[in-house]
């Protein structure tokens, strides 16, 4: 399975609770924190919901 690296680049302050919970579920809790995760359909759906707050990189 392909892996992706997700980095939070914008703050979750003044965002809806649902977006804050999505960031938590992705394992991001601070600005500039990164996480490497498998690119499953569930993860990609969460990435789509908070794409304006994160940066996504594909890993080889």
Secondary structure in CASP SS format (residue, H / E / C, confidence):
PFRMAT SS
TARGET T0000
AUTHOR 0000-0000-0000
METHOD secondary structure of the structure
MODEL  1
X C 1.00
X C 1.00
X E 1.00
X E 1.00
X E 1.00
X E 1.00
X E 1.00
X E 1.00
X C 1.00
X C 1.00
X C 1.00
X C 1.00
X C 1.00
X C 1.00
X C 1.00
X C 1.00
X H 1.00
X H 1.00
X H 1.00
X H 1.00
X H 1.00
X H 1.00
X H 1.00
X H 1.00
X H 1.00
X H 1.00
X C 1.00
X C 1.00
X C 1.00
X C 1.00
X C 1.00
X C 1.00
X C 1.00
X E 1.00
X E 1.00
X E 1.00
X E 1.00
X E 1.00
X C 1.00
X C 1.00
X H 1.00
X H 1.00
X H 1.00
X H 1.00
X H 1.00
X H 1.00
X H 1.00
X H 1.00
X H 1.00
X C 1.00
X C 1.00
X C 1.00
X C 1.00
X E 1.00
X E 1.00
X E 1.00
X E 1.00
X E 1.00
X C 1.00
X C 1.00
END
